């Protein structure tokens, strides 16, 4: 069966985020002064074959642990659904 995984990778809350701080500063310069915090992350979409949702989720999480996320400074979240089409 075909599955669609949405993977969100972000820095752990205790890790400094210089990109987020730079973006926040830029937004303030553009007049968006209500912005109080920005955290930068990655969003990936992966289509894969797996027998069921649990296997698809485990495969996507394994991808994160092996390549897509740095476990020292990053955390990840995986959402899996049946692929369209």
mmCIF file as gemmi writes it, N, C-alpha and C atoms, coordinates in Angstrom:
data_model
loop_
_atom_site.group_PDB
_atom_site.id
_atom_site.type_symbol
_atom_site.label_atom_id
_atom_site.label_alt_id
_atom_site.label_comp_id
_atom_site.label_asym_id
_atom_site.label_entity_id
_atom_site.label_seq_id
_atom_site.pdbx_PDB_ins_code
_atom_site.Cartn_x
_atom_site.Cartn_y
_atom_site.Cartn_z
_atom_site.occupancy
_atom_site.B_iso_or_equiv
_atom_site.pdbx_formal_charge
_atom_site.auth_seq_id
_atom_site.auth_asym_id
_atom_site.pdbx_PDB_model_num
ATOM 1 N N . UNK Axp A 1 ? 0.849 -1.177 0 1 0 ? 1 A 1
ATOM 2 C CA . UNK Axp A 1 ? 0 0 0 1 0 ? 1 A 1
ATOM 3 C C . UNK Axp A 1 ? 0.893 1.237 0 1 0 ? 1 A 1
ATOM 4 N N . UNK Axp A 2 ? 0.433 2.297 -0.657 1 0 ? 2 A 1
ATOM 5 C CA . UNK Axp A 2 ? 1.194 3.546 -0.723 1 0 ? 2 A 1
ATOM 6 C C . UNK Axp A 2 ? 0.799 4.467 0.43 1 0 ? 2 A 1
ATOM 7 N N . UNK Axp A 3 ? 1.831 5.055 1.057 1 0 ? 3 A 1
ATOM 8 C CA . UNK Axp A 3 ? 1.638 5.955 2.194 1 0 ? 3 A 1
ATOM 9 C C . UNK Axp A 3 ? 2.346 7.273 1.936 1 0 ? 3 A 1
ATOM 10 N N . UNK Axp A 4 ? 1.829 8.314 2.555 1 0 ? 4 A 1
ATOM 11 C CA . UNK Axp A 4 ? 2.409 9.657 2.453 1 0 ? 4 A 1
ATOM 12 C C . UNK Axp A 4 ? 2.793 10.09 3.87 1 0 ? 4 A 1
ATOM 13 N N . UNK Axp A 5 ? 4.078 10.345 4.067 1 0 ? 5 A 1
ATOM 14 C CA . UNK Axp A 5 ? 4.561 10.782 5.384 1 0 ? 5 A 1
ATOM 15 C C . UNK Axp A 5 ? 4.923 12.255 5.331 1 0 ? 5 A 1
ATOM 16 N N . UNK Axp A 6 ? 4.453 12.99 6.311 1 0 ? 6 A 1
ATOM 17 C CA . UNK Axp A 6 ? 4.856 14.389 6.498 1 0 ? 6 A 1
ATOM 18 C C . UNK Axp A 6 ? 5.784 14.404 7.708 1 0 ? 6 A 1
ATOM 19 N N . UNK Axp A 7 ? 6.979 14.912 7.49 1 0 ? 7 A 1
ATOM 20 C CA . UNK Axp A 7 ? 8.006 14.877 8.529 1 0 ? 7 A 1
ATOM 21 C C . UNK Axp A 7 ? 8.39 16.3 8.894 1 0 ? 7 A 1
ATOM 22 N N . UNK Axp A 8 ? 8.293 16.613 10.168 1 0 ? 8 A 1
ATOM 23 C CA . UNK Axp A 8 ? 8.656 17.927 10.689 1 0 ? 8 A 1
ATOM 24 C C . UNK Axp A 8 ? 9.902 17.76 11.554 1 0 ? 8 A 1
ATOM 25 N N . UNK Axp A 9 ? 10.973 18.456 11.197 1 0 ? 9 A 1
ATOM 26 C CA . UNK Axp A 9 ? 12.221 18.401 11.96 1 0 ? 9 A 1
ATOM 27 C C . UNK Axp A 9 ? 12.475 19.794 12.517 1 0 ? 9 A 1
ATOM 28 N N . UNK Axp A 10 ? 12.714 19.885 13.812 1 0 ? 10 A 1
ATOM 29 C CA . UNK Axp A 10 ? 12.973 21.188 14.434 1 0 ? 10 A 1
ATOM 30 C C . UNK Axp A 10 ? 14.061 21.044 15.487 1 0 ? 10 A 1
ATOM 31 N N . UNK Axp A 11 ? 14.666 22.168 15.819 1 0 ? 11 A 1
ATOM 32 C CA . UNK Axp A 11 ? 15.663 22.16 16.876 1 0 ? 11 A 1
ATOM 33 C C . UNK Axp A 11 ? 14.986 21.866 18.21 1 0 ? 11 A 1
ATOM 34 N N . UNK Axp A 12 ? 15.685 21.175 19.081 1 0 ? 12 A 1
ATOM 35 C CA . UNK Axp A 12 ? 15.166 20.951 20.427 1 0 ? 12 A 1
ATOM 36 C C . UNK Axp A 12 ? 14.997 22.303 21.117 1 0 ? 12 A 1
ATOM 37 N N . UNK Axp A 13 ? 14.027 22.429 22.005 1 0 ? 13 A 1
ATOM 38 C CA . UNK Axp A 13 ? 13.757 23.722 22.655 1 0 ? 13 A 1
ATOM 39 C C . UNK Axp A 13 ? 14.961 24.321 23.376 1 0 ? 13 A 1
ATOM 40 N N . UNK Axp A 14 ? 15.876 23.488 23.829 1 0 ? 14 A 1
ATOM 41 C CA . UNK Axp A 14 ? 17.04 23.99 24.574 1 0 ? 14 A 1
ATOM 42 C C . UNK Axp A 14 ? 18.182 24.442 23.67 1 0 ? 14 A 1
ATOM 43 N N . UNK Axp A 15 ? 18.045 24.26 22.35 1 0 ? 15 A 1
ATOM 44 C CA . UNK Axp A 15 ? 19.109 24.607 21.404 1 0 ? 15 A 1
ATOM 45 C C . UNK Axp A 15 ? 18.87 26.009 20.854 1 0 ? 15 A 1
ATOM 46 N N . UNK Axp A 16 ? 19.917 26.834 20.871 1 0 ? 16 A 1
ATOM 47 C CA . UNK Axp A 16 ? 19.845 28.177 20.309 1 0 ? 16 A 1
ATOM 48 C C . UNK Axp A 16 ? 19.549 28.089 18.811 1 0 ? 16 A 1
ATOM 49 N N . UNK Axp A 17 ? 18.733 29.001 18.297 1 0 ? 17 A 1
ATOM 50 C CA . UNK Axp A 17 ? 18.332 28.993 16.892 1 0 ? 17 A 1
ATOM 51 C C . UNK Axp A 17 ? 18.724 30.315 16.231 1 0 ? 17 A 1
ATOM 52 N N . UNK Axp A 18 ? 19.961 30.445 15.733 1 0 ? 18 A 1
ATOM 53 C CA . UNK Axp A 18 ? 20.386 31.707 15.131 1 0 ? 18 A 1
ATOM 54 C C . UNK Axp A 18 ? 19.587 32.076 13.886 1 0 ? 18 A 1
ATOM 55 N N . UNK Axp A 19 ? 19.157 31.089 13.089 1 0 ? 19 A 1
ATOM 56 C CA . UNK Axp A 19 ? 18.336 31.399 11.921 1 0 ? 19 A 1
ATOM 57 C C . UNK Axp A 19 ? 16.994 31.985 12.346 1 0 ? 19 A 1
ATOM 58 N N . UNK Axp A 20 ? 16.395 31.395 13.359 1 0 ? 20 A 1
ATOM 59 C CA . UNK Axp A 20 ? 15.125 31.914 13.861 1 0 ? 20 A 1
ATOM 60 C C . UNK Axp A 20 ? 15.262 33.331 14.375 1 0 ? 20 A 1
ATOM 61 N N . UNK Axp A 21 ? 16.365 33.607 15.085 1 0 ? 21 A 1
ATOM 62 C CA . UNK Axp A 21 ? 16.601 34.964 15.59 1 0 ? 21 A 1
ATOM 63 C C . UNK Axp A 21 ? 16.789 35.955 14.447 1 0 ? 21 A 1
ATOM 64 N N . UNK Axp A 22 ? 17.511 35.543 13.393 1 0 ? 22 A 1
ATOM 65 C CA . UNK Axp A 22 ? 17.715 36.423 12.238 1 0 ? 22 A 1
ATOM 66 C C . UNK Axp A 22 ? 16.392 36.705 11.528 1 0 ? 22 A 1
ATOM 67 N N . UNK Axp A 23 ? 15.563 35.677 11.377 1 0 ? 23 A 1
ATOM 68 C CA . UNK Axp A 23 ? 14.255 35.867 10.749 1 0 ? 23 A 1
ATOM 69 C C . UNK Axp A 23 ? 13.391 36.787 11.595 1 0 ? 23 A 1
ATOM 70 N N . UNK Axp A 24 ? 13.405 36.583 12.901 1 0 ? 24 A 1
ATOM 71 C CA . UNK Axp A 24 ? 12.631 37.446 13.794 1 0 ? 24 A 1
ATOM 72 C C . UNK Axp A 24 ? 13.081 38.896 13.648 1 0 ? 24 A 1
ATOM 73 N N . UNK Axp A 25 ? 14.394 39.133 13.597 1 0 ? 25 A 1
ATOM 74 C CA . UNK Axp A 25 ? 14.898 40.491 13.418 1 0 ? 25 A 1
ATOM 75 C C . UNK Axp A 25 ? 14.447 41.09 12.097 1 0 ? 25 A 1
ATOM 76 N N . UNK Axp A 26 ? 14.479 40.286 11.035 1 0 ? 26 A 1
ATOM 77 C CA . UNK Axp A 26 ? 14.018 40.761 9.733 1 0 ? 26 A 1
ATOM 78 C C . UNK Axp A 26 ? 12.542 41.098 9.734 1 0 ? 26 A 1
ATOM 79 N N . UNK Axp A 27 ? 11.748 40.273 10.385 1 0 ? 27 A 1
ATOM 80 C CA . UNK Axp A 27 ? 10.316 40.554 10.477 1 0 ? 27 A 1
ATOM 81 C C . UNK Axp A 27 ? 10.06 41.843 11.245 1 0 ? 27 A 1
ATOM 82 N N . UNK Axp A 28 ? 10.824 42.075 12.302 1 0 ? 28 A 1
ATOM 83 C CA . UNK Axp A 28 ? 10.681 43.327 13.056 1 0 ? 28 A 1
ATOM 84 C C . UNK Axp A 28 ? 11.037 44.517 12.175 1 0 ? 28 A 1
ATOM 85 N N . UNK Axp A 29 ? 12.086 44.385 11.359 1 0 ? 29 A 1
ATOM 86 C CA . UNK Axp A 29 ? 12.472 45.475 10.459 1 0 ? 29 A 1
ATOM 87 C C . UNK Axp A 29 ? 11.384 45.761 9.431 1 0 ? 29 A 1
ATOM 88 N N . UNK Axp A 30 ? 10.611 44.747 9.088 1 0 ? 30 A 1
ATOM 89 C CA . UNK Axp A 30 ? 9.511 44.928 8.14 1 0 ? 30 A 1
ATOM 90 C C . UNK Axp A 30 ? 8.236 45.419 8.815 1 0 ? 30 A 1
ATOM 91 N N . UNK Axp A 31 ? 8.295 45.633 10.111 1 0 ? 31 A 1
ATOM 92 C CA . UNK Axp A 31 ? 7.145 46.172 10.826 1 0 ? 31 A 1
ATOM 93 C C . UNK Axp A 31 ? 6.284 45.14 11.526 1 0 ? 31 A 1
ATOM 94 N N . UNK Axp A 32 ? 6.681 43.877 11.501 1 0 ? 32 A 1
ATOM 95 C CA . UNK Axp A 32 ? 5.913 42.834 12.178 1 0 ? 32 A 1
ATOM 96 C C . UNK Axp A 32 ? 6.392 42.721 13.623 1 0 ? 32 A 1
ATOM 97 N N . UNK Axp A 33 ? 6.149 43.761 14.384 1 0 ? 33 A 1
ATOM 98 C CA . UNK Axp A 33 ? 6.668 43.845 15.748 1 0 ? 33 A 1
ATOM 99 C C . UNK Axp A 33 ? 5.925 42.965 16.75 1 0 ? 33 A 1
ATOM 100 N N . UNK Axp A 34 ? 4.796 42.415 16.363 1 0 ? 34 A 1
ATOM 101 C CA . UNK Axp A 34 ? 4.053 41.526 17.253 1 0 ? 34 A 1
ATOM 102 C C . UNK Axp A 34 ? 4.704 40.14 17.336 1 0 ? 34 A 1
ATOM 103 N N . UNK Axp A 35 ? 5.636 39.845 16.437 1 0 ? 35 A 1
ATOM 104 C CA . UNK Axp A 35 ? 6.317 38.543 16.448 1 0 ? 35 A 1
ATOM 105 C C . UNK Axp A 35 ? 7.245 38.489 17.655 1 0 ? 35 A 1
ATOM 106 N N . UNK Axp A 36 ? 7.055 37.493 18.509 1 0 ? 36 A 1
ATOM 107 C CA . UNK Axp A 36 ? 7.865 37.389 19.724 1 0 ? 36 A 1
ATOM 108 C C . UNK Axp A 36 ? 8.856 36.23 19.685 1 0 ? 36 A 1
ATOM 109 N N . UNK Axp A 37 ? 8.683 35.302 18.725 1 0 ? 37 A 1
ATOM 110 C CA . UNK Axp A 37 ? 9.602 34.164 18.661 1 0 ? 37 A 1
ATOM 111 C C . UNK Axp A 37 ? 9.484 33.489 17.3 1 0 ? 37 A 1
ATOM 112 N N . UNK Axp A 38 ? 10.619 33.103 16.738 1 0 ? 38 A 1
ATOM 113 C CA . UNK Axp A 38 ? 10.651 32.333 15.492 1 0 ? 38 A 1
ATOM 114 C C . UNK Axp A 38 ? 11.622 31.175 15.686 1 0 ? 38 A 1
ATOM 115 N N . UNK Axp A 39 ? 11.197 29.979 15.314 1 0 ? 39 A 1
ATOM 116 C CA . UNK Axp A 39 ? 12.071 28.801 15.32 1 0 ? 39 A 1
ATOM 117 C C . UNK Axp A 39 ? 12.094 28.249 13.894 1 0 ? 39 A 1
ATOM 118 N N . UNK Axp A 40 ? 13.266 28.022 13.376 1 0 ? 40 A 1
ATOM 119 C CA . UNK Axp A 40 ? 13.437 27.512 12.021 1 0 ? 40 A 1
ATOM 120 C C . UNK Axp A 40 ? 13.466 25.99 12.057 1 0 ? 40 A 1
ATOM 121 N N . UNK Axp A 41 ? 12.882 25.362 11.051 1 0 ? 41 A 1
ATOM 122 C CA . UNK Axp A 41 ? 12.882 23.908 10.975 1 0 ? 41 A 1
ATOM 123 C C . UNK Axp A 41 ? 12.83 23.437 9.534 1 0 ? 41 A 1
ATOM 124 N N . UNK Axp A 42 ? 12.621 22.135 9.357 1 0 ? 42 A 1
ATOM 125 C CA . UNK Axp A 42 ? 12.522 21.53 8.032 1 0 ? 42 A 1
ATOM 126 C C . UNK Axp A 42 ? 11.206 20.77 7.94 1 0 ? 42 A 1
ATOM 127 N N . UNK Axp A 43 ? 10.64 20.765 6.738 1 0 ? 43 A 1
ATOM 128 C CA . UNK Axp A 43 ? 9.432 20 6.462 1 0 ? 43 A 1
ATOM 129 C C . UNK Axp A 43 ? 9.713 19.131 5.248 1 0 ? 43 A 1
ATOM 130 N N . UNK Axp A 44 ? 9.495 17.837 5.371 1 0 ? 44 A 1
ATOM 131 C CA . UNK Axp A 44 ? 9.724 16.911 4.275 1 0 ? 44 A 1
ATOM 132 C C . UNK Axp A 44 ? 8.47 16.092 4.025 1 0 ? 44 A 1
ATOM 133 N N . UNK Axp A 45 ? 8.231 15.749 2.766 1 0 ? 45 A 1
ATOM 134 C CA . UNK Axp A 45 ? 7.155 14.842 2.399 1 0 ? 45 A 1
ATOM 135 C C . UNK Axp A 45 ? 7.785 13.637 1.714 1 0 ? 45 A 1
ATOM 136 N N . UNK Axp A 46 ? 7.422 12.452 2.172 1 0 ? 46 A 1
ATOM 137 C CA . UNK Axp A 46 ? 7.99 11.219 1.64 1 0 ? 46 A 1
ATOM 138 C C . UNK Axp A 46 ? 6.849 10.265 1.311 1 0 ? 46 A 1
ATOM 139 N N . UNK Axp A 47 ? 6.821 9.773 0.082 1 0 ? 47 A 1
ATOM 140 C CA . UNK Axp A 47 ? 5.871 8.73 -0.298 1 0 ? 47 A 1
ATOM 141 C C . UNK Axp A 47 ? 6.598 7.392 -0.248 1 0 ? 47 A 1
ATOM 142 N N . UNK Axp A 48 ? 5.952 6.391 0.323 1 0 ? 48 A 1
ATOM 143 C CA . UNK Axp A 48 ? 6.605 5.095 0.466 1 0 ? 48 A 1
ATOM 144 C C . UNK Axp A 48 ? 5.59 3.97 0.443 1 0 ? 48 A 1
ATOM 145 N N . UNK Axp A 49 ? 6.078 2.776 0.152 1 0 ? 49 A 1
ATOM 146 C CA . UNK Axp A 49 ? 5.26 1.572 0.198 1 0 ? 49 A 1
ATOM 147 C C . UNK Axp A 49 ? 5.467 0.884 1.543 1 0 ? 49 A 1
ATOM 148 N N . UNK Axp A 50 ? 4.374 0.465 2.147 1 0 ? 50 A 1
ATOM 149 C CA . UNK Axp A 50 ? 4.437 -0.265 3.415 1 0 ? 50 A 1
ATOM 150 C C . UNK Axp A 50 ? 3.131 -1.04 3.567 1 0 ? 50 A 1
ATOM 151 N N . UNK Axp A 51 ? 3.155 -2.142 4.314 1 0 ? 51 A 1
ATOM 152 C CA . UNK Axp A 51 ? 1.936 -2.949 4.454 1 0 ? 51 A 1
ATOM 153 C C . UNK Axp A 51 ? 0.828 -2.279 5.269 1 0 ? 51 A 1
ATOM 154 N N . UNK Axp A 52 ? 1.209 -1.382 6.206 1 0 ? 52 A 1
ATOM 155 C CA . UNK Axp A 52 ? 0.201 -0.71 7.033 1 0 ? 52 A 1
ATOM 156 C C . UNK Axp A 52 ? 0.775 0.602 7.577 1 0 ? 52 A 1
ATOM 157 N N . UNK Axp A 53 ? -0.075 1.368 8.252 1 0 ? 53 A 1
ATOM 158 C CA . UNK Axp A 53 ? 0.329 2.689 8.757 1 0 ? 53 A 1
ATOM 159 C C . UNK Axp A 53 ? 1.459 2.582 9.772 1 0 ? 53 A 1
ATOM 160 N N . UNK Axp A 54 ? 1.418 1.577 10.626 1 0 ? 54 A 1
ATOM 161 C CA . UNK Axp A 54 ? 2.465 1.426 11.643 1 0 ? 54 A 1
ATOM 162 C C . UNK Axp A 54 ? 3.823 1.182 10.995 1 0 ? 54 A 1
ATOM 163 N N . UNK Axp A 55 ? 3.861 0.364 9.964 1 0 ? 55 A 1
ATOM 164 C CA . UNK Axp A 55 ? 5.12 0.092 9.268 1 0 ? 55 A 1
ATOM 165 C C . UNK Axp A 55 ? 5.608 1.333 8.526 1 0 ? 55 A 1
ATOM 166 N N . UNK Axp A 56 ? 4.685 2.088 7.936 1 0 ? 56 A 1
ATOM 167 C CA . UNK Axp A 56 ? 5.064 3.323 7.247 1 0 ? 56 A 1
ATOM 168 C C . UNK Axp A 56 ? 5.639 4.33 8.238 1 0 ? 56 A 1
ATOM 169 N N . UNK Axp A 57 ? 5.005 4.461 9.396 1 0 ? 57 A 1
ATOM 170 C CA . UNK Axp A 57 ? 5.49 5.383 10.428 1 0 ? 57 A 1
ATOM 171 C C . UNK Axp A 57 ? 6.87 4.956 10.923 1 0 ? 57 A 1
ATOM 172 N N . UNK Axp A 58 ? 7.046 3.675 11.176 1 0 ? 58 A 1
ATOM 173 C CA . UNK Axp A 58 ? 8.341 3.185 11.658 1 0 ? 58 A 1
ATOM 174 C C . UNK Axp A 58 ? 9.432 3.424 10.618 1 0 ? 58 A 1
ATOM 175 N N . UNK Axp A 59 ? 9.115 3.219 9.348 1 0 ? 59 A 1
ATOM 176 C CA . UNK Axp A 59 ? 10.098 3.471 8.292 1 0 ? 59 A 1
ATOM 177 C C . UNK Axp A 59 ? 10.476 4.948 8.252 1 0 ? 59 A 1
ATOM 178 N N . UNK Axp A 60 ? 9.487 5.829 8.327 1 0 ? 60 A 1
ATOM 179 C CA . UNK Axp A 60 ? 9.759 7.27 8.303 1 0 ? 60 A 1
ATOM 180 C C . UNK Axp A 60 ? 10.563 7.693 9.533 1 0 ? 60 A 1
ATOM 181 N N . UNK Axp A 61 ? 10.231 7.15 10.691 1 0 ? 61 A 1
ATOM 182 C CA . UNK Axp A 61 ? 10.987 7.476 11.906 1 0 ? 61 A 1
ATOM 183 C C . UNK Axp A 61 ? 12.42 6.962 11.815 1 0 ? 61 A 1
ATOM 184 N N . UNK Axp A 62 ? 12.601 5.807 11.207 1 0 ? 62 A 1
ATOM 185 C CA . UNK Axp A 62 ? 13.945 5.266 11.004 1 0 ? 62 A 1
ATOM 186 C C . UNK Axp A 62 ? 14.748 6.171 10.072 1 0 ? 62 A 1
ATOM 187 N N . UNK Axp A 63 ? 14.096 6.701 9.036 1 0 ? 63 A 1
ATOM 188 C CA . UNK Axp A 63 ? 14.755 7.661 8.137 1 0 ? 63 A 1
ATOM 189 C C . UNK Axp A 63 ? 15.224 8.884 8.918 1 0 ? 63 A 1
ATOM 190 N N . UNK Axp A 64 ? 14.389 9.351 9.822 1 0 ? 64 A 1
ATOM 191 C CA . UNK Axp A 64 ? 14.745 10.519 10.639 1 0 ? 64 A 1
ATOM 192 C C . UNK Axp A 64 ? 15.937 10.213 11.536 1 0 ? 64 A 1
ATOM 193 N N . UNK Axp A 65 ? 15.895 9.081 12.2 1 0 ? 65 A 1
ATOM 194 C CA . UNK Axp A 65 ? 16.991 8.706 13.097 1 0 ? 65 A 1
ATOM 195 C C . UNK Axp A 65 ? 18.289 8.478 12.333 1 0 ? 65 A 1
ATOM 196 N N . UNK Axp A 66 ? 18.197 7.991 11.087 1 0 ? 66 A 1
ATOM 197 C CA . UNK Axp A 66 ? 19.386 7.648 10.324 1 0 ? 66 A 1
ATOM 198 C C . UNK Axp A 66 ? 19.97 8.761 9.489 1 0 ? 66 A 1
ATOM 199 N N . UNK Axp A 67 ? 19.13 9.725 9.037 1 0 ? 67 A 1
ATOM 200 C CA . UNK Axp A 67 ? 19.62 10.736 8.106 1 0 ? 67 A 1
ATOM 201 C C . UNK Axp A 67 ? 18.964 12.109 8.24 1 0 ? 67 A 1
ATOM 202 N N . UNK Axp A 68 ? 17.657 12.147 8.372 1 0 ? 68 A 1
ATOM 203 C CA . UNK Axp A 68 ? 16.929 13.409 8.23 1 0 ? 68 A 1
ATOM 204 C C . UNK Axp A 68 ? 17.027 14.337 9.43 1 0 ? 68 A 1
ATOM 205 N N . UNK Axp A 69 ? 17.305 13.807 10.608 1 0 ? 69 A 1
ATOM 206 C CA . UNK Axp A 69 ? 17.398 14.634 11.815 1 0 ? 69 A 1
ATOM 207 C C . UNK Axp A 69 ? 18.681 14.3 12.567 1 0 ? 69 A 1
ATOM 208 N N . UNK Axp A 70 ? 19.26 15.313 13.171 1 0 ? 70 A 1
ATOM 209 C CA . UNK Axp A 70 ? 20.433 15.127 14.027 1 0 ? 70 A 1
ATOM 210 C C . UNK Axp A 70 ? 19.916 14.954 15.455 1 0 ? 70 A 1
ATOM 211 N N . UNK Axp A 71 ? 19.97 13.751 16.01 1 0 ? 71 A 1
ATOM 212 C CA . UNK Axp A 71 ? 19.358 13.505 17.317 1 0 ? 71 A 1
ATOM 213 C C . UNK Axp A 71 ? 19.988 14.286 18.468 1 0 ? 71 A 1
ATOM 214 N N . UNK Axp A 72 ? 21.168 14.827 18.262 1 0 ? 72 A 1
ATOM 215 C CA . UNK Axp A 72 ? 21.818 15.604 19.318 1 0 ? 72 A 1
ATOM 216 C C . UNK Axp A 72 ? 21.114 16.942 19.513 1 0 ? 72 A 1
ATOM 217 N N . UNK Axp A 73 ? 20.711 17.585 18.407 1 0 ? 73 A 1
ATOM 218 C CA . UNK Axp A 73 ? 20.144 18.936 18.506 1 0 ? 73 A 1
ATOM 219 C C . UNK Axp A 73 ? 18.739 19.058 17.932 1 0 ? 73 A 1
ATOM 220 N N . UNK Axp A 74 ? 18.233 18.019 17.258 1 0 ? 74 A 1
ATOM 221 C CA . UNK Axp A 74 ? 16.93 18.124 16.603 1 0 ? 74 A 1
ATOM 222 C C . UNK Axp A 74 ? 15.955 17.073 17.123 1 0 ? 74 A 1
ATOM 223 N N . UNK Axp A 75 ? 14.68 17.407 16.984 1 0 ? 75 A 1
ATOM 224 C CA . UNK Axp A 75 ? 13.587 16.485 17.274 1 0 ? 75 A 1
ATOM 225 C C . UNK Axp A 75 ? 12.744 16.382 16.011 1 0 ? 75 A 1
ATOM 226 N N . UNK Axp A 76 ? 11.907 15.356 15.925 1 0 ? 76 A 1
ATOM 227 C CA . UNK Axp A 76 ? 11.076 15.208 14.731 1 0 ? 76 A 1
ATOM 228 C C . UNK Axp A 76 ? 9.699 14.689 15.095 1 0 ? 76 A 1
ATOM 229 N N . UNK Axp A 77 ? 8.775 14.951 14.185 1 0 ? 77 A 1
ATOM 230 C CA . UNK Axp A 77 ? 7.402 14.455 14.3 1 0 ? 77 A 1
ATOM 231 C C . UNK Axp A 77 ? 7.022 13.882 12.942 1 0 ? 77 A 1
ATOM 232 N N . UNK Axp A 78 ? 6.354 12.751 12.931 1 0 ? 78 A 1
ATOM 233 C CA . UNK Axp A 78 ? 5.954 12.096 11.692 1 0 ? 78 A 1
ATOM 234 C C . UNK Axp A 78 ? 4.441 11.924 11.683 1 0 ? 78 A 1
ATOM 235 N N . UNK Axp A 79 ? 3.801 12.361 10.604 1 0 ? 79 A 1
ATOM 236 C CA . UNK Axp A 79 ? 2.382 12.111 10.373 1 0 ? 79 A 1
ATOM 237 C C . UNK Axp A 79 ? 2.275 11.254 9.117 1 0 ? 79 A 1
ATOM 238 N N . UNK Axp A 80 ? 1.472 10.199 9.163 1 0 ? 80 A 1
ATOM 239 C CA . UNK Axp A 80 ? 1.345 9.271 8.039 1 0 ? 80 A 1
ATOM 240 C C . UNK Axp A 80 ? -0.121 9.159 7.647 1 0 ? 80 A 1
ATOM 241 N N . UNK Axp A 81 ? -0.365 9.152 6.335 1 0 ? 81 A 1
ATOM 242 C CA . UNK Axp A 81 ? -1.717 8.944 5.822 1 0 ? 81 A 1
ATOM 243 C C . UNK Axp A 81 ? -1.628 8.163 4.517 1 0 ? 81 A 1
ATOM 244 N N . UNK Axp A 82 ? -2.742 7.598 4.098 1 0 ? 82 A 1
ATOM 245 C CA . UNK Axp A 82 ? -2.785 6.895 2.821 1 0 ? 82 A 1
ATOM 246 C C . UNK Axp A 82 ? -2.502 7.908 1.719 1 0 ? 82 A 1
ATOM 247 N N . UNK Axp A 83 ? -1.627 7.533 0.782 1 0 ? 83 A 1
ATOM 248 C CA . UNK Axp A 83 ? -1.266 8.439 -0.312 1 0 ? 83 A 1
ATOM 249 C C . UNK Axp A 83 ? -2.448 8.61 -1.255 1 0 ? 83 A 1
ATOM 250 N N . UNK Axp A 84 ? -2.618 9.824 -1.744 1 0 ? 84 A 1
ATOM 251 C CA . UNK Axp A 84 ? -3.687 10.113 -2.697 1 0 ? 84 A 1
ATOM 252 C C . UNK Axp A 84 ? -3.349 9.488 -4.048 1 0 ? 84 A 1
ATOM 253 N N . UNK Axp A 85 ? -4.377 9.066 -4.736 1 0 ? 85 A 1
ATOM 254 C CA . UNK Axp A 85 ? -4.19 8.56 -6.088 1 0 ? 85 A 1
ATOM 255 C C . UNK Axp A 85 ? -3.843 7.148 -6.079 1 0 ? 85 A 1
